[in-house]
Amino acid sequence: MTRPYTPEELLERIIPHLDQRKLRRRVTKDGKQVQARCPFHDDDEPSLSLTLRNGELLAYCFNCGKVYDRLLELAGIDSATARPITPRRNAGRQPATAQAQPLTLAALANAKRLDAEKLIAWHVRELPDGGIEILYLTREGEPHAVRYRLALEGANRFRWRKDDTPILYGLWRLPEWGDADTIYLCEGESDTWTLWHAGLAALGIPGASMWKPEWWRNLWEFGRIVNNPRRRQCGGRACGETCQHLPRPPAGAGVCAVPARRRQGRERTLAAAGRRRRGEDHAHIGGFVAGLIT
C-alpha cells in the first residue's frame, strides 16, 4: 500500500501545477502559506491560498471557495493517499469548550444587510481559516494596511496586521467622486460600506480616537464634510477631535455632525438615499443618513 502523503508533501506536489509567475511563499507565526493564481477561474491576481497549519493543509480560493479536492485531482493525487485530517492530540483529556464559529463573509454581509459581491469588489476577503481581511489602500490604490475582523461582536473582534499603521478607509475611491460636493466621515468600515451601497462618497475613520491631523488633506476638495456618528458618545468624540484638528478649513467648506437619531428601517432609508444622491440640503442629509448607521 502506498504511504500517505504528509500535508507538507502534498503542498510541494501541488505547487508545480500552479502558475509560477505570481506565486508567493511566506512563513507566518502559525505555519507556511503559499498564494498563487487559482487554476480554476480567470485569475489576474493571486486569490488561491494554501496554508499549512496545525498539521493540516488548507486550500481556499476567494472566488471558488474550498478547492482542496480539485487541487488533488489537478496534481494527480489519489485522495486515498492524502492525509488532510489533523492527527489527534491530547487523547483521553476532557473535550475543550466549544468555540464560536469563525466569521465568514456571508455572515458579515447578512448581519449588515450588504451585498457580499460588492464587499469582494471593495477588497474585503474571507480568510481560509475564518475571519475577514479588510484591505486599506492608499489614494493611489497601493496596499497600506490590513485590518482583520474576527467576529461580529466582542471587544476583541478587530485586530491590525503586525506593524501596520492606520489610514482613512476608502482613500482609493476618492478619484471616483470628483464631482461630489459632500463627503461623509464614518466610524469603522461597515458604516462606510452602507453609504457606498447608497452611492454616496464616504471615508471611514478606523476608530473614534484615531483621527490624525494629516488626514485632513484628503478632504480639501470637498465643500462639505458630514460626520456620521455610530453612537452619540463615539460619534461626538470623533467629530470633536476631527474639528479640533481643522485650524484652517478650505474656503467654502463646512464640517457638521449628523444627530445620532433612532435608527429607521434600512430598506426604506437606502431607497431614500438612492433618490437623493447629491446636492441635498443638510436637513435631508440628517433625515436619511442617520438611519443608515448601524
Backbone as CSV, one residue per row, in Angstrom:
resi,resn,N_x,N_y,N_z,CA_x,CA_y,CA_z,C_x,C_y,C_z
1,MET,0.846,-1.205,0.000,0.000,0.000,0.000,0.880,1.253,0.000
2,THR,0.509,2.245,-0.826,1.296,3.473,-0.919,1.196,4.270,0.365
3,ARG,2.342,4.756,0.812,2.368,5.548,2.038,1.619,6.862,1.822
4,PRO,0.752,7.256,2.745,0.038,8.530,2.604,1.014,9.708,2.605
5,TYR,0.680,10.733,1.833,1.492,11.946,1.821,1.203,12.771,3.070
6,THR,2.232,13.406,3.577,2.031,14.369,4.653,1.517,15.673,4.036
7,PRO,0.919,16.561,4.831,0.468,17.846,4.287,1.589,18.632,3.611
8,GLU,2.800,18.578,4.172,3.928,19.278,3.553,4.237,18.706,2.172
9,GLU,4.187,17.375,2.052,4.445,16.743,0.759,3.352,17.061,-0.248
10,LEU,2.121,17.114,0.221,1.013,17.474,-0.667,1.218,18.870,-1.240
11,LEU,1.613,19.796,-0.381,1.837,21.166,-0.828,2.904,21.219,-1.912
12,GLU,4.008,20.524,-1.700,5.100,20.553,-2.674,4.727,19.853,-3.984
13,ARG,3.817,18.900,-3.927,3.370,18.233,-5.159,2.351,19.077,-5.930
14,ILE,1.626,19.930,-5.225,0.626,20.774,-5.880,1.265,21.993,-6.534
15,ILE,2.286,22.567,-5.897,2.882,23.828,-6.360,3.322,23.792,-7.822
16,PRO,3.969,22.744,-8.330,4.390,22.754,-9.738,3.233,22.863,-10.728
17,HIS,2.026,22.572,-10.310,0.866,22.636,-11.194,0.190,24.001,-11.171
18,LEU,0.752,24.948,-10.448,0.189,26.285,-10.349,0.993,27.262,-11.195
19,ASP,0.365,28.357,-11.562,1.045,29.424,-12.307,2.140,30.004,-11.421
20,GLN,3.379,29.956,-11.898,4.522,30.368,-11.086,4.812,31.861,-11.149
21,ARG,4.127,32.586,-12.056,4.512,33.974,-12.287,4.231,34.887,-11.092
22,LYS,3.149,34.622,-10.378,2.839,35.473,-9.219,2.736,34.640,-7.952
23,LEU,3.363,33.499,-7.945,3.323,32.638,-6.773,4.211,33.206,-5.678
24,ARG,3.665,33.274,-4.466,4.414,33.844,-3.346,4.393,32.866,-2.170
25,ARG,5.533,32.707,-1.542,5.635,31.887,-0.338,5.960,32.795,0.841
26,ARG,5.381,32.464,1.981,5.748,33.197,3.195,5.533,32.298,4.403
27,VAL,6.249,32.621,5.454,6.144,31.877,6.705,5.480,32.783,7.723
28,THR,4.395,32.315,8.336,3.697,33.064,9.366,3.991,32.445,10.728
29,LYS,3.505,33.067,11.764,3.740,32.534,13.111,3.005,31.211,13.315
30,ASP,1.969,30.961,12.493,1.198,29.735,12.636,1.618,28.631,11.664
31,GLY,2.394,28.963,10.666,2.784,27.952,9.692,3.254,28.569,8.393
32,LYS,3.135,27.802,7.313,3.574,28.262,5.997,2.349,28.584,5.141
33,GLN,2.538,29.531,4.210,1.449,29.907,3.317,1.984,30.159,1.918
34,VAL,1.218,29.710,0.927,1.528,29.959,-0.475,0.321,30.635,-1.098
35,GLN,0.548,31.730,-1.822,-0.503,32.407,-2.560,-0.178,32.354,-4.033
36,ALA,-1.190,32.040,-4.847,-0.967,31.882,-6.285,-2.261,32.151,-7.029
37,ARG,-2.140,32.277,-8.348,-3.328,32.389,-9.184,-4.101,31.076,-9.142
38,CYS,-5.410,31.196,-9.037,-6.241,29.988,-8.983,-6.356,29.387,-10.374
39,PRO,-6.106,28.091,-10.532,-6.184,27.464,-11.857,-7.610,27.165,-12.309
40,PHE,-8.602,27.451,-11.461,-9.972,27.054,-11.777,-10.851,28.215,-12.226
41,HIS,-10.272,29.413,-12.352,-11.011,30.525,-12.941,-9.997,31.541,-13.469
42,ASP,-10.478,32.499,-14.260,-9.611,33.533,-14.828,-9.149,34.442,-13.694
43,ASP,-7.895,34.323,-13.331,-7.385,34.959,-12.117,-6.173,35.818,-12.444
44,ASP,-6.343,37.139,-12.395,-5.219,38.038,-12.674,-4.312,38.207,-11.465
45,GLU,-4.915,38.253,-10.295,-4.152,38.415,-9.065,-4.317,37.160,-8.201
46,PRO,-3.298,36.829,-7.403,-3.381,35.605,-6.590,-4.589,35.613,-5.655
47,SER,-5.520,34.705,-5.884,-6.677,34.574,-4.997,-6.720,33.194,-4.346
48,LEU,-5.754,32.329,-4.704,-5.678,30.999,-4.104,-4.696,31.027,-2.940
49,SER,-5.142,30.507,-1.805,-4.296,30.465,-0.609,-4.155,29.021,-0.152
50,LEU,-2.898,28.569,-0.011,-2.580,27.241,0.518,-1.835,27.455,1.830
51,THR,-2.394,26.936,2.907,-1.835,27.199,4.223,-1.581,25.902,4.971
52,LEU,-0.371,25.763,5.497,-0.035,24.657,6.393,-0.185,25.147,7.818
53,ARG,-1.124,24.536,8.545,-1.373,24.991,9.906,-1.827,23.813,10.754
54,ASN,-1.158,23.625,11.879,-1.525,22.567,12.829,-1.585,21.193,12.168
55,GLY,-0.609,20.917,11.295,-0.547,19.616,10.663,-1.596,19.374,9.606
56,GLU,-2.178,20.430,9.052,-3.234,20.294,8.055,-2.982,21.255,6.901
57,LEU,-3.290,20.828,5.674,-3.187,21.685,4.501,-4.565,22.243,4.185
58,LEU,-4.682,23.566,4.233,-5.934,24.252,3.920,-5.812,24.884,2.549
59,ALA,-6.811,24.679,1.701,-6.793,25.217,0.339,-8.082,25.991,0.117
60,TYR,-7.931,27.292,-0.178,-9.117,28.135,-0.316,-8.871,29.189,-1.386
61,CYS,-9.863,29.373,-2.257,-9.834,30.441,-3.257,-10.911,31.450,-2.894
62,PHE,-10.557,32.736,-2.939,-11.512,33.766,-2.565,-12.649,33.876,-3.571
63,ASN,-12.506,33.260,-4.744,-13.575,33.263,-5.735,-14.317,31.929,-5.775
64,CYS,-13.587,30.809,-5.727,-14.181,29.480,-5.869,-14.559,28.837,-4.545
65,GLY,-13.982,29.309,-3.443,-14.226,28.678,-2.156,-13.196,27.577,-1.887
66,LYS,-13.634,26.501,-1.239,-12.727,25.409,-0.901,-12.392,24.605,-2.164
67,VAL,-11.099,24.404,-2.418,-10.663,23.735,-3.658,-9.681,22.607,-3.358
68,TYR,-9.693,22.078,-2.146,-8.716,21.050,-1.769,-8.804,19.841,-2.697
69,ASP,-10.010,19.281,-2.865,-10.170,18.077,-3.688,-9.825,18.346,-5.143
70,ARG,-10.163,19.521,-5.633,-9.858,19.855,-7.034,-8.357,19.977,-7.260
71,LEU,-7.637,20.478,-6.267,-6.180,20.570,-6.394,-5.537,19.187,-6.378
72,LEU,-6.059,18.281,-5.555,-5.547,16.909,-5.566,-5.723,16.284,-6.945
73,GLU,-6.892,16.510,-7.530,-7.142,15.962,-8.871,-6.230,16.604,-9.901
74,LEU,-6.016,17.910,-9.795,-5.123,18.609,-10.722,-3.711,18.047,-10.658
75,ALA,-3.242,17.738,-9.444,-1.889,17.227,-9.254,-1.799,15.719,-9.455
76,GLY,-2.912,15.073,-9.783,-2.909,13.628,-9.995,-2.698,12.833,-8.729
77,ILE,-3.194,13.342,-7.616,-3.011,12.676,-6.332,-4.316,11.969,-5.947
78,ASP,-4.221,10.696,-5.648,-5.373,9.935,-5.191,-5.729,10.395,-3.778
79,SER,-6.981,10.751,-3.576,-7.380,11.251,-2.262,-7.117,10.236,-1.156
80,ALA,-7.024,8.958,-1.530,-6.761,7.928,-0.516,-5.342,8.030,0.035
81,THR,-4.441,8.643,-0.747,-3.054,8.781,-0.286,-2.800,10.128,0.383
82,ALA,-3.801,10.995,0.357,-3.656,12.285,1.039,-4.026,12.110,2.505
83,ARG,-3.509,13.006,3.343,-3.786,12.917,4.765,-4.201,14.300,5.271
84,PRO,-5.449,14.704,4.951,-5.863,16.071,5.285,-6.286,16.260,6.723
85,ILE,-6.497,15.152,7.482,-7.041,15.275,8.823,-5.912,15.483,9.827
86,THR,-6.072,16.447,10.687,-5.069,16.718,11.719,-4.982,15.553,12.686
87,PRO,-3.786,15.055,13.003,-3.659,13.958,13.966,-4.284,14.320,15.305
88,ARG,-4.825,13.313,16.000,-5.428,13.545,17.298,-4.370,13.940,18.313
89,ARG,-4.744,14.876,19.161,-3.828,15.325,20.204,-4.536,15.258,21.549
90,ASN,-3.743,15.125,22.605,-4.287,15.138,23.962,-5.376,14.091,24.152
91,ALA,-5.126,12.888,23.586,-6.123,11.826,23.711,-6.395,11.529,25.176
92,GLY,-7.648,11.309,25.508,-8.034,10.965,26.862,-8.384,12.144,27.726
93,ARG,-8.088,13.388,27.245,-8.427,14.559,28.031,-9.882,14.955,27.793
94,GLN,-10.398,15.761,28.681,-11.756,16.236,28.535,-11.837,17.145,27.315
95,PRO,-12.913,17.071,26.544,-13.044,17.935,25.367,-13.075,19.396,25.777
96,ALA,-12.501,20.213,24.915,-12.450,21.648,25.194,-13.841,22.250,25.021
97,THR,-14.025,23.393,25.638,-15.290,24.107,25.492,-15.485,24.517,24.048
98,ALA,-16.682,24.343,23.536,-16.971,24.660,22.139,-16.697,26.140,21.871
99,GLN,-16.033,26.418,20.756,-15.699,27.781,20.392,-16.700,28.302,19.378
100,ALA,-16.790,29.632,19.288,-17.681,30.251,18.321,-17.205,29.954,16.906
101,GLN,-18.155,29.846,15.984,-17.808,29.594,14.596,-17.049,30.790,14.023
102,PRO,-16.023,30.534,13.194,-15.277,31.643,12.587,-16.204,32.513,11.738
103,LEU,-15.931,33.801,11.719,-16.734,34.733,10.944,-16.499,34.509,9.451
104,THR,-17.579,34.459,8.685,-17.494,34.298,7.235,-17.980,35.568,6.553
105,LEU,-17.627,35.704,5.272,-18.066,36.867,4.508,-19.584,36.882,4.382
106,ALA,-20.179,35.721,4.174,-21.632,35.642,4.054,-22.319,36.081,5.342
107,ALA,-21.762,35.662,6.496,-22.357,36.039,7.775,-22.246,37.539,8.014
108,LEU,-21.107,38.125,7.661,-20.927,39.566,7.827,-21.894,40.332,6.936
109,ALA,-21.990,39.918,5.668,-22.891,40.603,4.735,-24.338,40.490,5.193
110,ASN,-24.712,39.326,5.694,-26.080,39.129,6.151,-26.384,39.976,7.391
111,ALA,-25.428,40.028,8.319,-25.641,40.793,9.547,-25.760,42.288,9.268
112,LYS,-25.002,42.769,8.292,-25.006,44.190,7.966,-25.957,44.520,6.822
113,ARG,-26.613,43.484,6.271,-27.536,43.635,5.144,-26.847,44.312,3.961
114,LEU,-25.707,43.754,3.591,-24.906,44.278,2.493,-24.750,43.210,1.428
115,ASP,-24.312,43.628,0.256,-24.103,42.739,-0.873,-22.684,42.158,-0.782
116,ALA,-22.573,40.844,-0.627,-21.261,40.209,-0.470,-20.390,40.424,-1.697
117,GLU,-20.989,40.424,-2.894,-20.196,40.621,-4.116,-19.570,42.012,-4.137
118,LYS,-20.294,42.999,-3.648,-19.728,44.344,-3.593,-18.601,44.414,-2.565
119,LEU,-18.751,43.714,-1.459,-17.679,43.697,-0.460,-16.399,43.120,-1.059
120,ILE,-16.535,42.067,-1.846,-15.359,41.483,-2.503,-14.724,42.495,-3.445
121,ALA,-15.564,43.221,-4.184,-15.043,44.240,-5.108,-14.330,45.355,-4.357
122,TRP,-14.700,45.560,-3.088,-14.066,46.593,-2.266,-12.922,46.017,-1.433
123,HIS,-12.346,44.913,-1.893,-11.139,44.316,-1.293,-11.384,43.769,0.112
124,VAL,-12.556,43.198,0.310,-12.878,42.511,1.560,-12.849,41.016,1.268
125,ARG,-12.043,40.257,2.007,-11.859,38.838,1.706,-12.073,37.973,2.936
126,GLU,-12.541,36.771,2.680,-12.692,35.791,3.758,-11.412,34.970,3.864
127,LEU,-10.879,34.841,5.056,-9.644,34.098,5.276,-9.924,32.595,5.270
128,PRO,-8.960,31.796,4.847,-9.174,30.348,4.735,-9.617,29.696,6.039
129,ASP,-9.095,30.157,7.167,-9.439,29.533,8.443,-10.433,30.369,9.246
130,GLY,-11.165,31.232,8.561,-12.178,32.036,9.213,-11.703,33.431,9.522
131,GLY,-12.620,34.367,9.565,-12.275,35.763,9.770,-12.282,36.517,8.449
132,ILE,-12.317,37.829,8.546,-12.409,38.696,7.374,-11.173,39.581,7.291
133,GLU,-10.622,39.699,6.087,-9.487,40.583,5.832,-9.999,41.825,5.116
134,ILE,-9.742,42.995,5.695,-10.170,44.269,5.124,-8.915,45.031,4.709
135,LEU,-8.765,45.251,3.421,-7.554,45.872,2.888,-7.712,47.392,2.853
136,TYR,-6.753,48.086,3.434,-6.693,49.547,3.389,-5.717,49.946,2.282
137,LEU,-6.218,50.649,1.271,-5.399,51.089,0.147,-5.174,52.592,0.214
138,THR,-4.060,53.038,-0.339,-3.785,54.468,-0.433,-4.623,55.082,-1.549
139,ARG,-4.536,56.380,-1.666,-5.254,57.078,-2.741,-4.818,56.569,-4.112
140,GLU,-3.573,56.137,-4.207,-3.052,55.617,-5.480,-3.409,54.152,-5.712
141,GLY,-4.111,53.546,-4.756,-4.508,52.158,-4.905,-3.468,51.160,-4.445
142,GLU,-2.467,51.621,-3.696,-1.429,50.725,-3.203,-1.806,50.175,-1.825
143,PRO,-1.561,48.883,-1.564,-1.858,48.321,-0.237,-1.042,49.025,0.849
144,HIS,-1.703,49.405,1.932,-1.029,50.103,3.020,-1.146,49.348,4.341
145,ALA,-2.333,48.815,4.621,-2.556,48.132,5.897,-3.664,47.102,5.733
146,VAL,-3.708,46.171,6.673,-4.763,45.151,6.697,-5.365,45.129,8.098
147,ARG,-6.679,45.162,8.135,-7.404,45.022,9.401,-8.226,43.744,9.337
148,TYR,-8.169,42.966,10.392,-8.901,41.713,10.448,-10.124,41.868,11.335
149,ARG,-11.239,41.343,10.847,-12.436,41.263,11.681,-12.680,39.791,11.968
150,LEU,-12.645,39.425,13.241,-12.700,38.019,13.640,-14.077,37.593,14.124
151,ALA,-14.938,38.561,14.455,-16.269,38.233,14.974,-17.191,39.416,14.744
152,LEU,-18.501,39.164,14.852,-19.471,40.243,14.698,-19.546,41.102,15.954
153,GLU,-19.372,40.483,17.112,-19.478,41.200,18.374,-18.270,40.886,19.250
154,GLY,-18.072,41.719,20.280,-16.993,41.465,21.215,-15.917,42.532,21.178
155,ALA,-15.257,42.711,22.299,-14.240,43.761,22.413,-13.030,43.484,21.533
156,ASN,-12.725,42.213,21.274,-11.518,41.857,20.517,-11.849,41.371,19.107
157,ARG,-12.917,41.887,18.526,-13.311,41.398,17.196,-12.448,41.952,16.066
158,PHE,-11.660,43.007,16.360,-10.784,43.595,15.352,-9.318,43.465,15.777
159,ARG,-8.456,43.360,14.793,-7.020,43.499,15.049,-6.336,43.910,13.750
160,TRP,-5.223,44.606,13.885,-4.447,45.056,12.732,-3.324,44.058,12.448
161,ARG,-2.949,43.986,11.202,-1.765,43.202,10.861,-0.544,43.818,11.550
162,LYS,0.356,42.973,11.981,1.516,43.429,12.742,2.281,44.511,11.985
163,ASP,2.625,45.591,12.706,3.430,46.721,12.225,2.692,47.625,11.243
164,ASP,1.404,47.381,10.970,0.653,48.260,10.078,0.203,49.520,10.825
165,THR,0.102,50.628,10.102,-0.370,51.892,10.663,-1.678,52.281,9.987
166,PRO,-2.670,52.729,10.748,-3.981,53.050,10.165,-3.936,54.274,9.253
167,ILE,-4.825,54.278,8.275,-5.121,55.443,7.451,-6.634,55.511,7.313
168,LEU,-7.141,56.547,6.673,-8.573,56.608,6.409,-8.971,55.465,5.484
169,TYR,-10.107,54.873,5.741,-10.572,53.751,4.931,-11.331,54.260,3.719
170,GLY,-10.950,53.771,2.535,-11.639,54.120,1.300,-10.928,55.148,0.447
171,LEU,-9.686,55.490,0.787,-8.969,56.530,0.041,-8.859,56.217,-1.448
172,TRP,-8.759,54.936,-1.791,-8.573,54.577,-3.198,-9.799,54.935,-4.055
173,ARG,-10.936,55.208,-3.409,-12.145,55.543,-4.154,-12.299,57.043,-4.395
174,LEU,-11.423,57.861,-3.836,-11.544,59.312,-3.999,-11.607,59.751,-5.465
175,PRO,-10.793,59.177,-6.373,-10.893,59.611,-7.778,-12.270,59.383,-8.388
176,GLU,-13.075,58.468,-7.825,-14.409,58.206,-8.359,-15.390,59.323,-8.020
177,TRP,-15.066,60.156,-7.034,-16.022,61.140,-6.515,-15.613,62.558,-6.881
178,GLY,-15.025,62.726,-8.039,-14.534,64.046,-8.432,-15.618,65.099,-8.530
179,ASP,-16.877,64.690,-8.790,-17.951,65.661,-8.939,-18.789,65.809,-7.676
180,ALA,-18.381,65.163,-6.599,-19.153,65.221,-5.350,-18.774,66.460,-4.546
181,ASP,-19.775,67.116,-3.977,-19.527,68.277,-3.127,-19.443,67.877,-1.662
182,THR,-20.131,66.778,-1.297,-20.220,66.350,0.101,-19.544,65.001,0.292
183,ILE,-18.800,64.863,1.386,-18.244,63.558,1.750,-18.603,63.283,3.210
184,TYR,-18.870,62.018,3.500,-19.273,61.606,4.833,-18.104,60.917,5.531
185,LEU,-17.926,61.231,6.804,-16.927,60.561,7.637,-17.657,59.626,8.599
186,CYS,-17.302,58.357,8.545,-17.942,57.351,9.399,-16.920,56.761,10.354
187,GLU,-17.418,56.161,11.414,-16.549,55.400,12.298,-16.623,53.931,11.911
188,GLY,-15.532,53.394,11.352,-15.493,51.983,11.001,-15.837,51.703,9.550
189,GLU,-15.561,50.464,9.148,-15.748,50.081,7.757,-17.202,49.794,7.393
190,SER,-17.950,49.142,8.293,-19.297,48.715,7.918,-20.222,49.900,7.666
191,ASP,-20.085,50.979,8.421,-20.881,52.170,8.147,-20.497,52.760,6.792
192,THR,-19.211,52.709,6.482,-18.743,53.210,5.193,-19.331,52.386,4.057
193,TRP,-19.329,51.057,4.194,-19.916,50.208,3.155,-21.383,50.531,2.930
194,THR,-22.107,50.801,4.011,-23.528,51.103,3.898,-23.756,52.344,3.047
195,LEU,-22.959,53.369,3.269,-23.088,54.593,2.476,-22.658,54.357,1.033
196,TRP,-21.636,53.542,0.823,-21.228,53.213,-0.543,-22.344,52.497,-1.285
197,HIS,-23.055,51.614,-0.592,-24.181,50.926,-1.220,-25.231,51.917,-1.715
198,ALA,-25.351,53.042,-1.021,-26.317,54.062,-1.411,-25.762,55.024,-2.450
199,GLY,-24.528,54.794,-2.899,-23.929,55.644,-3.916,-23.366,56.947,-3.389
200,LEU,-23.052,57.004,-2.103,-22.554,58.234,-1.501,-21.047,58.175,-1.274
201,ALA,-20.400,59.317,-1.376,-18.960,59.412,-1.119,-18.727,59.372,0.381
202,ALA,-17.904,58.435,0.841,-17.685,58.281,2.279,-16.312,57.693,2.541
203,LEU,-15.704,58.118,3.651,-14.447,57.560,4.140,-14.649,57.119,5.580
204,GLY,-13.905,56.110,5.991,-14.046,55.572,7.333,-12.882,55.939,8.233
205,ILE,-13.190,56.410,9.446,-12.181,56.615,10.473,-12.064,55.296,11.238
206,PRO,-10.882,54.670,11.304,-10.760,53.349,11.938,-11.291,53.293,13.363
207,GLY,-11.199,54.388,14.098,-11.705,54.442,15.460,-11.894,55.887,15.876
208,ALA,-12.795,56.119,16.816,-13.119,57.492,17.195,-11.916,58.259,17.717
209,SER,-10.940,57.567,18.288,-9.775,58.243,18.872,-8.551,58.208,17.959
210,MET,-8.727,57.768,16.716,-7.575,57.569,15.827,-7.355,58.709,14.841
211,TRP,-8.164,59.753,14.899,-8.030,60.818,13.908,-6.647,61.459,13.971
212,LYS,-6.050,61.681,12.788,-4.738,62.306,12.695,-4.853,63.594,11.882
213,PRO,-4.166,64.661,12.293,-4.286,65.945,11.591,-3.962,65.861,10.102
214,GLU,-2.998,65.022,9.724,-2.603,64.963,8.311,-3.678,64.353,7.413
215,TRP,-4.654,63.689,8.006,-5.724,63.108,7.181,-6.619,64.171,6.560
216,TRP,-6.581,65.371,7.129,-7.428,66.448,6.627,-7.144,66.773,5.163
217,ARG,-5.894,66.596,4.731,-5.549,66.964,3.359,-6.316,66.129,2.333
218,ASN,-6.807,64.951,2.739,-7.579,64.126,1.810,-8.979,64.667,1.555
219,LEU,-9.412,65.669,2.349,-10.793,66.155,2.273,-10.899,67.562,1.716
220,TRP,-9.799,68.170,1.362,-9.823,69.564,0.948,-10.661,69.809,-0.298
221,GLU,-10.800,68.805,-1.145,-11.503,69.006,-2.412,-13.020,69.042,-2.246
222,PHE,-13.531,68.739,-1.049,-14.968,68.691,-0.821,-15.444,69.953,-0.101
223,GLY,-16.600,70.450,-0.517,-17.141,71.650,0.103,-17.780,71.398,1.449
224,ARG,-18.308,70.166,1.661,-18.967,69.835,2.920,-18.450,68.493,3.418
225,ILE,-18.162,68.430,4.698,-17.743,67.191,5.353,-18.769,66.898,6.439
226,VAL,-19.455,65.771,6.324,-20.502,65.418,7.273,-20.025,64.251,8.111
227,ASN,-19.982,64.426,9.430,-19.570,63.360,10.333,-20.791,62.567,10.757
228,ASN,-20.734,61.237,10.546,-21.864,60.364,10.868,-21.527,59.534,12.085
229,PRO,-22.016,59.878,13.276,-21.667,59.139,14.484,-22.325,57.783,14.539
230,ARG,-21.555,56.752,14.934,-22.112,55.418,15.176,-22.964,55.449,16.449
231,ARG,-22.430,56.054,17.465,-23.162,56.253,18.719,-22.945,57.700,19.131
232,ARG,-23.806,58.183,19.959,-23.712,59.602,20.333,-22.357,59.929,20.950
233,GLN,-21.882,59.025,21.838,-20.624,59.315,22.512,-19.450,59.251,21.540
234,CYS,-19.363,58.111,20.806,-18.211,57.938,19.922,-18.259,58.912,18.769
235,GLY,-19.438,59.074,18.165,-19.545,59.974,17.030,-19.237,61.402,17.416
236,GLY,-19.770,61.827,18.572,-19.494,63.175,19.013,-18.023,63.385,19.273
237,ARG,-17.365,62.384,19.875,-15.930,62.500,20.126,-15.152,62.548,18.823
238,ALA,-15.569,61.700,17.871,-14.873,61.681,16.582,-15.003,63.019,15.883
239,CYS,-16.229,63.565,15.886,-16.431,64.860,15.230,-15.653,65.950,15.955
240,GLY,-15.692,65.916,17.307,-14.976,66.915,18.071,-13.487,66.871,17.813
241,GLU,-12.920,65.660,17.802,-11.485,65.527,17.558,-11.143,65.889,16.121
242,THR,-12.060,65.576,15.193,-11.829,65.966,13.799,-11.763,67.482,13.687
243,CYS,-12.788,68.153,14.223,-12.834,69.612,14.123,-11.680,70.264,14.877
244,GLN,-11.221,69.630,15.951,-10.108,70.166,16.733,-8.849,70.292,15.887
245,HIS,-8.710,69.410,14.902,-7.504,69.424,14.067,-7.735,70.142,12.741
246,LEU,-8.775,70.962,12.663,-9.055,71.695,11.433,-8.895,73.194,11.681
247,PRO,-7.670,73.664,11.888,-7.486,75.074,12.212,-7.808,75.990,11.048
248,ARG,-7.697,75.496,9.822,-7.944,76.365,8.676,-8.656,75.564,7.582
249,PRO,-9.977,75.386,7.695,-10.710,74.656,6.667,-10.614,75.374,5.336
250,PRO,-10.703,74.672,4.223,-10.655,75.313,2.920,-11.834,76.250,2.730
251,ALA,-11.665,77.242,1.876,-12.716,78.230,1.654,-13.997,77.541,1.199
252,GLY,-15.078,77.880,1.856,-16.375,77.328,1.468,-16.694,75.983,2.067
253,ALA,-15.761,75.374,2.794,-16.014,74.043,3.358,-16.642,74.178,4.735
254,GLY,-17.492,73.230,5.073,-18.110,73.225,6.390,-18.097,71.832,6.957
255,VAL,-17.957,71.706,8.285,-17.969,70.415,8.957,-19.167,70.389,9.887
256,CYS,-19.998,69.351,9.772,-21.148,69.244,10.657,-21.321,67.801,11.073
257,ALA,-22.059,67.586,12.157,-22.323,66.239,12.645,-23.793,65.913,12.463
258,VAL,-24.078,64.728,11.971,-25.452,64.262,11.864,-25.908,63.809,13.245
259,PRO,-27.062,64.244,13.724,-27.524,63.802,15.050,-27.661,62.291,15.104
260,ALA,-27.311,61.723,16.259,-27.449,60.278,16.445,-28.913,59.980,16.754
261,ARG,-29.693,59.701,15.735,-31.120,59.517,15.901,-31.488,58.045,15.979
262,ARG,-32.718,57.837,16.257,-33.232,56.488,16.307,-33.187,55.877,14.918
263,ARG,-32.683,54.646,14.828,-32.498,54.009,13.533,-33.841,53.735,12.862
264,GLN,-33.942,54.058,11.570,-35.129,53.783,10.787,-34.928,52.486,10.025
265,GLY,-35.968,52.064,9.311,-35.848,50.844,8.513,-34.794,50.997,7.445
266,ARG,-33.878,50.025,7.362,-32.764,50.155,6.423,-33.230,50.161,4.972
267,GLU,-34.201,49.325,4.636,-34.631,49.271,3.250,-35.208,50.609,2.804
268,ARG,-36.055,51.220,3.649,-36.647,52.500,3.316,-35.583,53.582,3.223
269,THR,-34.597,53.519,4.115,-33.543,54.530,4.129,-32.661,54.435,2.905
270,LEU,-32.304,53.200,2.518,-31.482,53.024,1.327,-32.206,53.538,0.090
271,ALA,-33.504,53.290,0.014,-34.265,53.775,-1.124,-34.245,55.292,-1.179
272,ALA,-34.400,55.943,-0.012,-34.347,57.400,0.037,-32.981,57.912,-0.370
273,ALA,-31.923,57.224,0.109,-30.560,57.644,-0.230,-30.332,57.537,-1.730
274,GLY,-30.848,56.485,-2.354,-30.671,56.318,-3.788,-31.351,57.406,-4.585
275,ARG,-32.461,57.967,-4.052,-33.173,59.014,-4.780,-32.540,60.378,-4.592
276,ARG,-31.797,60.554,-3.470,-31.337,61.898,-3.122,-29.867,62.131,-3.401
277,ARG,-29.126,61.103,-3.695,-27.698,61.084,-4.007,-26.923,62.336,-3.573
278,ARG,-26.871,63.391,-4.451,-26.000,64.526,-4.154,-26.771,65.837,-4.271
279,GLY,-26.197,66.918,-3.675,-26.764,68.243,-3.781,-27.928,68.496,-2.845
280,GLU,-28.073,67.680,-1.776,-29.193,67.828,-0.872,-28.932,68.926,0.152
281,ASP,-30.010,69.394,0.777,-29.877,70.270,1.931,-29.452,69.429,3.124
282,HIS,-28.841,70.051,4.122,-28.423,69.302,5.303,-29.611,68.716,6.048
283,ALA,-30.789,69.341,5.926,-31.971,68.777,6.574,-32.281,67.395,6.007
284,HIS,-32.151,67.260,4.699,-32.379,65.958,4.073,-31.286,64.973,4.464
285,ILE,-30.039,65.427,4.494,-28.932,64.555,4.857,-29.149,63.975,6.253
286,GLY,-29.509,64.839,7.210,-29.730,64.373,8.567,-30.871,63.379,8.648
287,GLY,-31.864,63.515,7.770,-33.012,62.645,7.835,-32.759,61.225,7.416
288,PHE,-31.956,61.010,6.335,-31.799,59.644,5.858,-30.463,59.008,6.186
289,VAL,-29.406,59.820,6.375,-28.104,59.227,6.657,-28.066,58.661,8.061
290,ALA,-28.689,59.315,9.022,-28.666,58.818,10.399,-29.251,57.409,10.479
291,GLY,-30.244,57.128,9.666,-30.840,55.799,9.682,-29.972,54.728,9.070
292,LEU,-28.944,55.138,8.310,-28.064,54.151,7.684,-27.094,53.544,8.694
293,ILE,-26.809,54.290,9.761,-25.760,53.863,10.666,-26.279,52.782,11.600
294,THR,-25.568,51.654,11.608,-25.970,50.527,12.455,-25.627,50.804,13.906
